[in-house]
């Protein structure tokens, strides 16, 4: 190991140790030099040595007999909580475009499209109400109900803000009344995904509360109840959360620790919801919980095997976010990067931490992840790929794998927002190319719907990017192998020009493409995006609508695509919401006033 790398490793280790030292003196049995120390002569409490807490530390109940998550004791309590940063006036610029007044024909067309989106939402909502009320999801083919997210009415909570935004206030009030009956002490799952629970439930409650201007206190009450429950997942020796969490064991006081193998998106995408909960309640425990995580990301960003980016898997048990070698902004990593700029906006620029994290990541994303696919019509576009690094090769020499994930389509919106927040006009051009990449994925697909995962032919990073028919066919031949000639492979696999392989043929009602189109429209005012999105919308609903709701597609590359008996809550929470907001008046849920979490829940910026 060279002296330079030895120094970097030592510095990183010292910095991480300092973070844990300053943040967790109580649980480690030490006192910070800046701390006056305990106020009594009693010893600092140490964690219980057995597998459960003592009887005198049992959880308390509400007077009405209901279990109270706030009463569950912390085995590793934090002595000194991080404070919410104060917003810096004028540090966040205006980001929404200035829109010109529409003509009468333009208004008529827009309202027609708006009505069509709302009609499809109410169709899905009525199917859920009739067949799966207060369950997580309705099955759109059989009409059965299922509970993949704990059994706490995921579709209902996830759709609360959509009901409000679409002016379905009677339905909203009915749903809010039903919320009171949700019991967070029972769960349909043996293991709870803290990330999914945070973005869908906690984000859903907070957003509905914000949008309705606090008219329905039960929403904030439920958000606090959820926050108190999930806070127990952070009760580990290093205060990093157990992201796949046995909450029943936590109730019983069983000792827990963060996992050695944790998806980076799951530990890194809690910031918005927990910050907003602290902003609304004044309880800084929630912000403190995620501030420690972000401190570690900041300390280790330059020490990964691809500096600037974080690997898909991180070791939360040892607080080491640097060791794995796979890098992407697709599935399992995506929202980590999405939240850097958004957290900066929600905090009103109160710290520089997330700005630095975002800007450092963008350097690596442009160099190692974003690439130009070869297209028959020679479009100017980009898509996110993925790469691997063992840390020994120069970043400039790493090869980008030209795998395009539907989940990566969020990147255009992320970069557009970052361009506005940090006033970098050149990055807006990158954002437009990324959005164009996913529009291309839709517009050349056999049925007008982009599949979940595809491979393409990459162009050189610089220079001309012309169409090479033979190169494309050779790549197809290599992808599928076998004795068939390449024309047969192209026909059998329904490959449009530019696709070399469709690795996952599904369309599961995802929102990421329309999300980025919406964001780019709101930030640039480019009206052509609305027209192209309308073609997308019609393709999607014509293929997915059932008599009950809307169904995911098992294969969106063939005629009469087979449907799956699944409608995830993000269809009503995200996809249809973004389509609706695209055709609404631009001041409805202004991006200058709200920050959208990764489940499309708008959280109000403090002023």
C-alpha positions as CSV (number, residue, x, y, z in Angstrom):
1,X,0.0,0.0,0.0
2,X,1.5,3.4,-1.0
3,X,2.0,6.0,1.7
4,X,-0.6,8.2,0.0
5,X,-3.3,5.5,0.3
6,X,-2.2,4.6,3.8
7,X,-2.7,8.2,4.8
8,X,-6.2,8.3,3.2
9,X,-7.3,5.2,5.0
10,X,-6.0,6.5,8.3
11,X,-7.7,9.9,7.8
12,X,-11.0,8.2,6.9
13,X,-10.8,5.9,10.0
14,X,-10.1,8.8,12.3
15,X,-12.9,10.9,10.8
16,X,-15.4,8.1,11.2
17,X,-14.2,7.5,14.8
18,X,-14.7,11.1,15.5
19,X,-18.2,11.1,14.2
20,X,-19.2,8.1,16.4
21,X,-17.3,9.5,19.4
22,X,-19.1,12.9,19.3
23,X,-22.5,11.5,18.5
24,X,-22.7,8.5,20.7
25,X,-20.8,9.3,24.0
26,X,-23.6,7.9,26.2
27,X,-23.8,4.5,24.6
28,X,-20.1,4.0,24.4
29,X,-19.5,4.9,28.0
30,X,-17.3,7.9,27.2
31,X,-17.7,11.7,27.5
32,X,-16.8,14.2,24.8
33,X,-14.2,16.8,25.7
34,X,-16.8,19.4,25.0
35,X,-19.3,17.8,27.3
36,X,-19.5,18.8,31.0
37,X,-20.0,15.2,31.9
38,X,-22.7,13.4,34.0
39,X,-24.6,15.5,36.5
40,X,-24.3,12.9,39.2
41,X,-21.7,10.4,40.4
42,X,-23.7,7.5,39.1
43,X,-22.0,5.3,36.5
44,X,-23.0,5.7,32.8
45,X,-25.6,2.9,32.1
46,X,-24.3,0.1,29.9
47,X,-26.4,-2.1,27.7
48,X,-28.0,-5.1,29.3
49,X,-25.9,-8.2,28.8
50,X,-28.7,-10.7,28.2
51,X,-31.0,-10.9,25.2
52,X,-33.9,-8.9,26.6
53,X,-34.4,-5.8,28.7
54,X,-35.1,-6.1,32.4
55,X,-38.7,-6.2,33.6
56,X,-38.6,-2.6,34.9
57,X,-37.9,-1.4,31.4
58,X,-40.9,-3.0,29.7
59,X,-42.8,-0.8,27.2
60,X,-45.7,1.2,28.5
61,X,-49.2,1.4,27.3
62,X,-51.5,4.3,26.7
63,X,-54.2,4.9,29.3
64,X,-56.8,3.6,26.9
65,X,-54.9,0.3,26.7
66,X,-53.2,0.8,23.3
67,X,-49.6,0.0,23.0
68,X,-47.3,3.0,22.9
69,X,-44.2,2.8,20.7
70,X,-42.9,5.9,22.4
71,X,-42.6,3.9,25.6
72,X,-40.3,1.3,24.2
73,X,-37.0,1.9,25.9
74,X,-33.8,2.5,24.0
75,X,-30.9,0.1,24.9
76,X,-28.4,2.5,23.3
77,X,-29.8,6.0,23.9
78,X,-28.2,9.1,22.4
79,X,-27.0,11.6,24.9
80,X,-26.8,14.7,22.7
81,X,-29.1,15.2,19.8
82,X,-28.1,16.9,16.6
83,X,-30.1,20.1,16.0
84,X,-32.1,20.9,12.9
85,X,-30.1,23.4,10.8
86,X,-31.6,26.8,10.3
87,X,-32.5,27.7,6.7
88,X,-30.3,30.3,5.1
89,X,-32.3,33.1,3.5
90,X,-32.1,33.2,-0.3
91,X,-29.8,30.2,-0.4
92,X,-32.3,28.3,-2.5
93,X,-33.1,30.0,-5.8
94,X,-36.5,29.9,-7.5
95,X,-36.5,26.7,-9.6
96,X,-39.9,26.5,-11.4
97,X,-40.1,28.0,-14.8
98,X,-42.2,31.1,-15.6
99,X,-45.1,29.9,-17.7
100,X,-46.9,31.9,-20.3
101,X,-50.7,32.0,-20.4
102,X,-52.1,29.2,-22.5
103,X,-54.5,29.7,-25.4
104,X,-58.1,28.5,-25.3
105,X,-57.4,25.4,-27.5
106,X,-54.3,24.6,-25.3
107,X,-56.4,24.8,-22.2
108,X,-59.1,22.6,-23.6
109,X,-56.6,19.9,-24.6
110,X,-54.9,20.1,-21.2
111,X,-58.1,19.7,-19.3
112,X,-59.2,16.8,-21.5
113,X,-55.9,15.0,-20.6
114,X,-56.2,16.0,-16.9
115,X,-59.7,14.4,-16.8
116,X,-58.5,11.2,-18.5
117,X,-55.8,10.8,-15.8
118,X,-58.2,11.5,-13.0
119,X,-60.7,9.0,-14.5
120,X,-58.0,6.3,-14.4
121,X,-57.1,7.1,-10.9
122,X,-60.7,6.9,-9.7
123,X,-61.1,3.6,-11.5
124,X,-58.1,2.1,-9.6
125,X,-59.2,3.7,-6.4
126,X,-62.7,2.4,-6.6
127,X,-61.3,-1.1,-7.3
128,X,-59.2,-0.8,-4.2
129,X,-62.1,0.4,-2.1
130,X,-64.4,-2.3,-3.2
131,X,-62.1,-5.3,-3.0
132,X,-59.2,-4.4,-0.6
133,X,-60.2,-1.6,1.7
134,X,-57.7,-1.2,4.6
135,X,-55.5,-3.9,3.1
136,X,-52.2,-3.1,1.3
137,X,-53.1,-3.8,-2.3
138,X,-55.9,-5.0,-4.5
139,X,-55.2,-7.7,-7.0
140,X,-56.4,-6.2,-10.3
141,X,-57.3,-9.5,-12.0
142,X,-58.8,-11.7,-9.2
143,X,-60.1,-8.9,-7.0
144,X,-58.4,-10.4,-4.0
145,X,-56.4,-8.4,-1.4
146,X,-52.8,-8.9,-0.2
147,X,-50.5,-7.3,2.4
148,X,-46.9,-7.1,1.2
149,X,-46.2,-4.0,3.2
150,X,-47.3,-4.9,6.7
151,X,-51.0,-4.9,6.3
152,X,-51.4,-1.2,7.2
153,X,-53.4,-0.1,4.2
154,X,-50.5,0.8,2.0
155,X,-52.5,1.9,-1.1
156,X,-54.8,4.0,1.1
157,X,-51.9,5.8,2.9
158,X,-49.8,6.1,-0.2
159,X,-52.8,7.7,-2.1
160,X,-53.9,10.2,0.5
161,X,-52.1,13.1,-1.1
162,X,-53.2,12.1,-4.6
163,X,-56.8,12.3,-3.4
164,X,-56.2,15.8,-2.1
165,X,-54.3,16.9,-5.2
166,X,-57.1,15.7,-7.5
167,X,-59.7,17.5,-5.4
168,X,-61.4,14.3,-4.3
169,X,-61.9,15.7,-0.9
170,X,-64.8,13.5,0.2
171,X,-62.8,10.5,-0.7
172,X,-59.8,12.0,1.2
173,X,-61.9,12.6,4.3
174,X,-63.2,9.0,4.2
175,X,-59.7,7.7,3.9
176,X,-58.4,9.9,6.8
177,X,-61.2,8.5,9.0
178,X,-60.1,5.0,8.2
179,X,-56.5,5.9,9.0
180,X,-57.4,6.1,12.7
181,X,-58.0,2.3,12.8
182,X,-54.6,1.3,11.5
183,X,-52.7,-0.6,14.2
184,X,-49.0,-0.4,14.1
185,X,-48.5,-3.1,16.7
186,X,-49.6,-5.9,14.4
187,X,-47.9,-6.7,11.1
188,X,-48.4,-9.2,8.3
189,X,-44.7,-9.5,7.8
190,X,-42.0,-11.3,9.8
191,X,-39.5,-8.7,8.8
192,X,-40.2,-5.1,8.1
193,X,-38.5,-3.0,5.4
194,X,-37.7,0.3,7.1
195,X,-37.1,2.1,3.9
196,X,-40.3,1.1,2.2
197,X,-42.2,1.8,5.4
198,X,-40.7,5.2,5.6
199,X,-41.3,6.3,2.1
200,X,-44.8,5.0,1.7
201,X,-46.4,5.3,5.1
202,X,-44.4,8.1,6.9
203,X,-44.1,10.0,3.7
204,X,-47.8,9.5,2.9
205,X,-49.0,10.8,6.3
206,X,-46.7,13.8,6.3
207,X,-47.5,14.8,2.8
208,X,-51.3,14.6,3.3
209,X,-50.9,16.6,6.5
210,X,-48.8,19.3,4.7
211,X,-51.1,19.5,1.6
212,X,-54.2,19.9,3.8
213,X,-52.6,22.6,5.9
214,X,-52.8,20.6,9.1
215,X,-56.5,20.4,9.1
216,X,-56.5,16.7,10.0
217,X,-54.3,16.3,13.2
218,X,-54.7,12.5,13.0
219,X,-52.3,12.5,10.1
220,X,-49.5,14.0,12.1
221,X,-50.4,11.8,15.0
222,X,-50.0,8.7,12.9
223,X,-46.8,10.0,11.4
224,X,-45.4,10.4,15.0
225,X,-46.6,6.9,15.9
226,X,-44.8,5.6,12.8
227,X,-41.7,7.6,13.6
228,X,-41.6,6.3,17.2
229,X,-42.0,2.7,15.9
230,X,-39.2,3.0,13.3
231,X,-37.0,4.9,15.7
232,X,-36.5,1.6,17.6
233,X,-34.9,0.2,14.5
234,X,-32.0,2.6,15.1
235,X,-31.4,1.2,18.6
236,X,-28.2,-0.5,17.8
237,X,-24.7,-0.2,19.2
238,X,-23.6,2.3,16.5
239,X,-27.1,3.8,16.1
240,X,-27.3,2.7,12.4
241,X,-30.7,1.2,11.6
242,X,-31.6,-2.4,11.1
243,X,-33.1,-1.9,7.6
244,X,-34.8,-5.3,7.5
245,X,-36.3,-5.3,10.9
246,X,-37.9,-7.8,13.2
247,X,-40.1,-5.3,15.1
248,X,-41.7,-8.0,17.3
249,X,-38.3,-8.9,18.7
250,X,-37.7,-5.2,19.2
251,X,-40.9,-4.9,21.3
252,X,-39.7,-7.8,23.4
253,X,-36.3,-6.0,24.0
254,X,-34.2,-8.4,22.1
255,X,-30.7,-6.9,21.4
256,X,-30.3,-5.9,17.8
257,X,-27.5,-4.6,15.5
258,X,-27.4,-3.3,12.0
259,X,-26.7,-5.7,9.2
260,X,-23.3,-6.4,7.6
261,X,-25.0,-6.4,4.1
262,X,-27.3,-3.4,3.6
263,X,-28.6,-1.9,0.4
264,X,-27.2,1.6,0.2
265,X,-30.6,3.1,-1.0
266,X,-32.3,1.7,2.1
267,X,-30.0,3.2,4.6
268,X,-29.4,6.4,2.6
269,X,-32.9,7.4,1.7
270,X,-34.6,8.2,5.0
271,X,-33.5,11.8,5.2
272,X,-36.5,13.7,3.8
273,X,-39.2,12.0,5.8
274,X,-37.3,12.0,9.1
275,X,-36.3,15.6,8.7
276,X,-39.8,16.7,7.9
277,X,-41.1,14.8,11.0
278,X,-38.7,16.8,13.2
279,X,-39.6,20.0,11.5
280,X,-43.3,19.5,12.2
281,X,-43.1,18.1,15.7
282,X,-40.0,19.9,17.1
283,X,-38.7,16.5,18.2
284,X,-35.1,16.4,16.9
285,X,-34.7,12.7,17.6
286,X,-35.8,11.9,14.1
287,X,-33.4,14.3,12.4
288,X,-30.6,13.2,14.7
289,X,-31.2,9.6,13.6
290,X,-30.5,10.3,10.0
291,X,-27.9,13.0,10.5
292,X,-25.5,10.3,11.8
293,X,-26.0,8.3,8.6
294,X,-25.3,11.4,6.4
295,X,-22.2,12.2,8.4
296,X,-20.8,8.8,7.5
297,X,-21.7,9.2,3.9
298,X,-19.9,12.5,3.9
299,X,-16.8,11.1,5.7
300,X,-16.4,8.1,3.3
301,X,-17.4,9.5,-0.1
302,X,-13.9,9.9,-1.2
303,X,-12.8,6.5,0.1
304,X,-14.9,4.2,-1.9
305,X,-13.6,2.1,-4.8
306,X,-15.1,4.6,-7.1
307,X,-14.7,8.0,-5.2
308,X,-17.9,10.1,-5.4
309,X,-20.2,7.1,-5.6
310,X,-21.2,4.4,-3.1
311,X,-21.4,0.7,-3.7
312,X,-24.8,-1.0,-3.8
313,X,-24.0,-3.0,-0.7
314,X,-22.6,-1.4,2.5
315,X,-21.7,-2.7,5.9
316,X,-24.0,-0.9,8.4
317,X,-22.8,-3.1,11.3
318,X,-19.3,-1.8,11.0
319,X,-20.3,1.6,9.6
320,X,-18.2,0.9,6.5
321,X,-19.8,2.2,3.3
322,X,-16.7,1.7,1.1
323,X,-15.9,-2.0,0.5
324,X,-18.1,-3.4,-2.2
325,X,-17.4,-3.0,-5.9
326,X,-20.7,-2.6,-7.7
327,X,-21.9,0.9,-8.7
328,X,-25.2,2.1,-10.2
329,X,-27.9,4.6,-9.8
330,X,-30.5,2.0,-10.8
331,X,-32.3,-0.4,-8.4
332,X,-31.0,-0.6,-4.8
333,X,-29.0,2.6,-5.0
334,X,-31.2,5.2,-6.9
335,X,-32.9,7.2,-4.2
336,X,-29.6,7.7,-2.2
337,X,-28.5,10.2,-4.9
338,X,-32.0,11.6,-5.5
339,X,-32.1,12.6,-1.8
340,X,-28.9,14.6,-1.8
341,X,-30.2,17.6,-3.6
342,X,-33.7,17.3,-2.2
343,X,-32.5,17.2,1.4
344,X,-30.5,20.4,0.7
345,X,-33.7,22.0,-0.5
346,X,-35.8,20.8,2.4
347,X,-33.3,22.2,4.9
348,X,-33.3,25.5,3.1
349,X,-29.5,25.3,2.4
350,X,-29.0,25.1,6.2
351,X,-25.8,23.0,5.7
352,X,-23.5,22.4,2.8
353,X,-23.2,18.7,3.4
354,X,-25.8,17.5,0.9
355,X,-24.7,20.0,-1.8
356,X,-21.2,18.6,-1.6
357,X,-22.4,15.0,-1.6
358,X,-24.5,15.7,-4.7
359,X,-21.8,17.6,-6.6
360,X,-19.1,15.0,-5.8
361,X,-21.4,12.3,-7.0
362,X,-22.2,14.1,-10.2
363,X,-18.5,14.1,-11.2
364,X,-18.4,10.3,-11.1
365,X,-21.9,9.9,-12.6
366,X,-20.9,11.8,-15.7
367,X,-17.6,10.0,-16.0
368,X,-18.6,6.4,-15.2
369,X,-22.4,5.9,-15.2
370,X,-24.1,8.1,-17.9
371,X,-23.4,6.9,-21.4
372,X,-24.6,7.4,-25.0
373,X,-26.4,4.5,-26.6
374,X,-26.3,4.1,-30.3
375,X,-29.7,4.8,-31.9
376,X,-30.9,4.4,-35.5
377,X,-32.1,8.0,-35.6
378,X,-28.9,9.4,-34.0
379,X,-30.7,11.1,-31.1
380,X,-28.7,13.2,-28.6
381,X,-29.4,11.2,-25.5
382,X,-28.0,9.6,-22.4
383,X,-28.9,6.7,-20.2
384,X,-27.5,5.5,-16.8
385,X,-25.5,2.3,-16.9
386,X,-23.5,0.6,-14.2
387,X,-19.9,-0.3,-13.5
388,X,-17.6,-2.2,-11.2
389,X,-14.4,-1.2,-9.6
390,X,-11.9,-3.0,-7.3
391,X,-10.3,0.3,-6.5
392,X,-7.0,-0.5,-8.3
393,X,-7.9,0.9,-11.8
394,X,-8.1,4.6,-12.6
395,X,-11.7,5.8,-12.6
396,X,-11.2,7.1,-16.1
397,X,-10.4,3.6,-17.4
398,X,-13.4,1.8,-15.9
399,X,-15.8,0.3,-18.4
400,X,-19.5,1.3,-18.2
401,X,-21.9,-1.7,-18.7
402,X,-24.7,-0.4,-21.1
403,X,-27.5,-1.8,-19.0
404,X,-30.5,0.6,-18.9
405,X,-32.9,0.1,-16.0
406,X,-36.4,1.7,-15.9
407,X,-35.6,2.6,-12.3
408,X,-32.7,4.8,-13.6
409,X,-35.2,7.0,-15.5
410,X,-35.4,9.1,-12.3
411,X,-32.0,10.5,-13.1
412,X,-33.2,13.1,-15.6
413,X,-35.4,14.7,-12.9
414,X,-32.6,14.5,-10.3
415,X,-30.1,16.3,-12.5
416,X,-32.6,18.9,-13.6
417,X,-33.4,19.7,-10.0
418,X,-29.7,19.8,-9.1
419,X,-29.0,22.1,-12.0
420,X,-31.5,24.6,-10.7
421,X,-30.7,24.3,-7.0
422,X,-27.0,24.7,-7.6
423,X,-27.3,27.0,-10.6
424,X,-25.3,24.9,-13.0
425,X,-26.8,25.5,-16.5
426,X,-24.5,22.9,-18.2
427,X,-26.1,20.1,-16.1
428,X,-29.6,21.0,-17.4
429,X,-28.4,19.9,-20.8
430,X,-27.4,16.5,-19.3
431,X,-30.8,16.3,-17.6
432,X,-32.5,16.9,-21.0
433,X,-30.4,14.1,-22.6
434,X,-31.3,11.7,-19.8
435,X,-35.0,12.4,-20.1
436,X,-34.7,11.9,-23.8
437,X,-33.1,8.6,-23.2
438,X,-36.1,7.2,-21.4
439,X,-38.5,8.8,-24.0
440,X,-36.5,6.9,-26.6
441,X,-37.0,3.7,-24.6
442,X,-40.7,4.3,-24.8
443,X,-40.9,5.5,-28.4
444,X,-39.0,2.7,-30.0
445,X,-40.5,-0.1,-27.8
446,X,-42.8,-2.5,-29.7
447,X,-45.9,-1.5,-27.7
448,X,-44.8,2.0,-26.7
449,X,-43.9,1.0,-23.1
450,X,-40.3,0.7,-22.0
451,X,-39.3,-2.6,-20.4
452,X,-37.8,-3.0,-16.9
453,X,-34.2,-3.7,-18.0
454,X,-32.6,-3.5,-21.5
455,X,-29.0,-3.5,-22.9
456,X,-27.9,-1.3,-25.7
457,X,-24.8,-0.6,-27.8
458,X,-22.7,2.2,-26.2
459,X,-21.1,4.9,-28.2
460,X,-17.7,6.4,-27.5
461,X,-17.8,8.9,-24.7
462,X,-16.8,11.6,-27.1
463,X,-16.9,12.1,-30.8
464,X,-19.6,11.1,-33.4
465,X,-22.2,8.5,-32.5
466,X,-23.5,7.3,-35.8
467,X,-25.7,4.2,-36.4
468,X,-23.8,1.0,-37.3
469,X,-26.3,-1.7,-38.3
470,X,-23.7,-4.4,-38.3
471,X,-22.3,-3.5,-34.8
472,X,-25.9,-3.6,-33.4
473,X,-26.5,-7.0,-35.0
474,X,-23.2,-8.4,-33.7
475,X,-24.2,-7.3,-30.2
476,X,-27.6,-9.0,-30.5
477,X,-25.9,-12.2,-31.6
478,X,-23.5,-12.0,-28.7
479,X,-26.3,-11.4,-26.2
480,X,-28.5,-14.3,-27.1
481,X,-26.0,-16.8,-28.6
482,X,-27.4,-20.1,-30.1
483,X,-27.5,-21.3,-33.7
484,X,-30.3,-19.0,-35.0
485,X,-29.3,-16.2,-37.4
486,X,-29.4,-12.7,-36.0
487,X,-32.6,-11.7,-37.9
488,X,-34.4,-14.5,-36.2
489,X,-33.2,-13.4,-32.8
490,X,-34.3,-9.9,-33.4
491,X,-37.8,-11.0,-34.5
492,X,-38.2,-13.6,-31.7
493,X,-37.1,-11.2,-29.0
494,X,-39.0,-8.2,-30.4
495,X,-35.9,-6.0,-30.4
496,X,-36.2,-2.5,-31.8
497,X,-33.1,-1.0,-33.4
498,X,-30.8,-0.1,-30.5
499,X,-31.9,-2.7,-28.0
500,X,-29.4,-5.6,-27.9
501,X,-31.2,-7.5,-25.2
502,X,-34.3,-7.2,-23.1
503,X,-33.2,-8.7,-19.8
504,X,-36.5,-8.0,-18.0
505,X,-39.6,-7.7,-20.2
506,X,-42.0,-6.5,-17.5
507,X,-43.7,-3.2,-17.0
508,X,-44.9,-3.0,-13.4
509,X,-46.6,0.4,-13.5
510,X,-43.5,2.3,-12.5
511,X,-43.3,6.1,-12.3
512,X,-39.7,7.0,-13.0
513,X,-40.0,8.0,-16.6
514,X,-43.0,10.3,-16.1
515,X,-41.4,11.6,-12.9
516,X,-38.5,13.0,-14.8
517,X,-40.7,14.4,-17.6
518,X,-42.8,16.2,-15.0
519,X,-39.8,17.6,-13.2
520,X,-38.2,18.8,-16.5
521,X,-41.4,20.3,-17.6
522,X,-41.9,22.3,-14.4
523,X,-38.3,23.5,-14.4
524,X,-38.0,24.4,-18.2
525,X,-41.6,25.0,-19.4
526,X,-41.0,22.8,-22.4
527,X,-44.6,22.1,-23.6
528,X,-43.5,19.4,-26.1
529,X,-42.9,17.1,-23.1
530,X,-46.7,17.1,-22.4
531,X,-47.5,15.9,-25.9
532,X,-44.9,13.0,-25.7
533,X,-46.1,12.0,-22.3
534,X,-49.7,11.8,-23.5
535,X,-48.6,9.1,-26.0
536,X,-46.9,7.3,-23.1
537,X,-50.0,7.6,-21.0
538,X,-52.3,6.2,-23.6
539,X,-50.0,3.3,-24.3
540,X,-49.8,2.4,-20.6
541,X,-53.5,2.5,-19.7
542,X,-54.6,0.8,-22.9
543,X,-52.4,-2.2,-22.0
544,X,-52.9,-2.3,-18.2
545,X,-56.5,-1.4,-17.4
546,X,-58.7,-4.2,-16.1
547,X,-62.3,-4.3,-14.9
548,X,-61.0,-3.8,-11.3
549,X,-58.0,-1.5,-11.5
550,X,-54.7,-1.6,-13.5
551,X,-52.3,-4.5,-13.8
552,X,-48.6,-4.9,-14.2
553,X,-47.4,-6.5,-17.4
554,X,-45.3,-9.6,-17.5
555,X,-44.1,-8.9,-21.0
556,X,-44.5,-5.5,-22.6
557,X,-42.8,-6.5,-25.8
558,X,-45.5,-8.7,-27.3
559,X,-49.0,-8.2,-28.6
560,X,-51.7,-8.8,-26.0
561,X,-49.2,-8.8,-23.2
562,X,-49.9,-11.1,-20.3
563,X,-50.9,-9.3,-17.1
564,X,-49.7,-9.9,-13.6
565,X,-52.2,-9.9,-10.7
566,X,-50.4,-7.0,-9.0
567,X,-50.9,-3.3,-8.7
568,X,-48.3,-1.7,-6.4
569,X,-49.4,1.3,-4.5
570,X,-46.9,3.5,-6.4
571,X,-49.3,3.4,-9.4
572,X,-51.8,5.7,-7.5
573,X,-49.2,7.3,-5.3
574,X,-46.7,8.2,-8.0
575,X,-47.4,7.4,-11.6
576,X,-50.9,8.8,-12.0
577,X,-50.0,11.7,-9.7
578,X,-47.1,12.8,-11.9
579,X,-49.3,12.5,-15.0
580,X,-51.9,14.6,-13.3
581,X,-49.5,17.3,-12.1
582,X,-48.0,17.4,-15.6
583,X,-51.4,18.5,-17.0
584,X,-52.4,20.7,-14.0
585,X,-51.8,24.4,-13.5
586,X,-48.1,24.8,-12.7
587,X,-48.8,26.4,-9.3
588,X,-50.5,23.2,-8.1
589,X,-47.9,21.7,-5.7
590,X,-45.2,24.1,-6.8
591,X,-41.7,22.7,-6.8
592,X,-40.6,26.0,-5.2
593,X,-42.8,25.2,-2.2
594,X,-42.7,21.4,-1.9
595,X,-40.0,18.7,-2.1
596,X,-41.1,15.3,-3.5
597,X,-39.9,12.2,-1.7
598,X,-39.1,9.1,-3.7
599,X,-42.7,7.9,-3.4
600,X,-43.9,11.3,-4.9
601,X,-45.1,12.6,-1.6
602,X,-44.7,16.4,-1.6
603,X,-43.3,17.7,1.7
604,X,-43.6,21.4,2.5
605,X,-40.5,23.5,2.7
606,X,-40.4,25.5,5.9
607,X,-40.4,29.2,5.3
